[in-house]
Amino acid sequence: MHKLVLAASLAAALAAPASAQGAAKGKTVFESRCIACHSLAANRVGPALGTVFGRTAGTNPGFNYSPALKAAGHVWDAEKLEKWLTNPQAFVAGAVMPFRLGDADERKNVAAYLASLKK
């Protein structure tokens, strides 16, 4: 039992720096690729994304979402954010976001960054 607890603790310790590093890389990607349309705190061309992680799609107050995104009903998590960034229209038919983030590591890191902002 002690070995199992030790192994779990070691795995968590090793994962924490990797996730923090991913979030730091994701912040850089967000600031260079996403900031043209999105802010963390205010709606712009796209909705504010500082609280997107854990929020139901299409529900950020004050943003005029497409009917498709309003009806999507899913809650944003890392998996869904990565699928969205891969191809928004394939993930939610009728979505209007024209941007795709082609690099899988960048998608993962942006999702890690947005997850790190959750309070």
Secondary structure, 3 states (H helix, E strand, C coil): CHHHHHHHHHHHHHHHHHHHHHHHHHHHHHHHHHCCCCCCCCCCCCCCCCCCCCCECCCCCCCCCCHHHHHHCCECCHHHHHHHHHCHHHHCCCCCCCCCCCCHHHHHHHHHHHHHCCC
